[in-house]
Amino acid sequence: MNTTVGTEKLTPRAKRLFTRAYDKAMTLDIDAIGVEHLLFAMLDDPDSVAFHALARYVDVDTLRRDLTAIFESEGYLTGSTRVVDRDGNVIGDTREGGWTVVEE
């Protein structure tokens, strides 16, 4: 499977999206772009079709906050599935199959 895409195959907006996703990954000391970085980059482009499609179904501010909580959680870089908020409370789990909110 080819995991590279030539930049000539991307629109200018897509190039900016991948650049923002890469920059986000690098700020987290991750050397590869993940889906979560692409999603975060989409949330940073309110003029894009992707942003508006997401905004029709989810509160983008809440989604951005949840992604930030995942990025800042103790397990994000260590492989733990727990997501902890800034106060140390476990607020979710990222096990296989997606994000699960821990009931309070």
N, C-alpha and C positions, 0 to 999 in steps of 0.2 A: 504494500500500500504506500502510495506517495504521500508524505506528510508535509510537503512544501507546496506553496502556491506562488507562482511568479507574480510580481506586483503589476505587471501589464494586464493581468486578468482581473484586477480590482478597480472599482470606481474610486474616484477621489475620496468620497465619504467613507467607503470601506477601508481605504488605506488609513484614514484618520482614526477610524474605529480600532483597527489593529494596533496602530501606534499608541493610542490611549490605553488599550488593554495591556500592551507590552510594558508601558510606563508604570501602570498599576502593579503588575507582577514584579517589576524590578524594585519598586518601593517596598515590597514585601519580601525582598531577597529570594524571589522565586525565578528560576531561569527559563520558565516556559509559560506560555499563555494558556490559561484554563478557561473553561466556559464561564466561570464566575467572573473572570476579568473582562471577558467580552460583554457580559451582562452589565457589569458596572460601567463599562465604557458607553454602552447604549443609553444608560441612564444619564450620562453626561452630555448627550446630544439631543436637547429638547426639540430641535427642528427636524429630526429624522422620523421616517415612517416607523421604524422599530420602536422608538420612544412612544409615539402616539398609539401604536398597537398595544404596547404594554399598559399605557395609562388608561386604556378603555376597560381593562380587566383588573388592575391592581392599583393600589395607592403607591405611586413611585417613590414617595418620600419614605414610606414604611419599608419598601423593598430595599432602598438604598441603605437605610438604617440597619436592616437585618443583614445585608451583605457586609456592612462595616463591622457589625458584631461578630460575624463569622471570621472575617479577616483578623480581628483583634483577639479572637478567642485563643486560649492556651493550646488547644488541640489543632489549630489550623496548620501550623508548620510542623507539629510533632506527630501527626497522624491520629490523634485522639478524635473521637467522634463527638465529644461534648462541645457545646457552644456556651460560653460563659459571658455574662454581661460585665460591665465595668465594675460592678459591685461584688463580683465573684459568684453570682447566682447562676446556676445552670438554667439556660433558657431554651435549649434545644439540643438536637442530636442530628448528625449528618450521616447516619449509617447508610449502607447501600439502599437505594430506592428513594432517596431524597431527604428533605428536611422535615423533621418532626418537632413540633413545639411541645415542650414539656409542660404538662398541666400543672397549674399552681394549686 
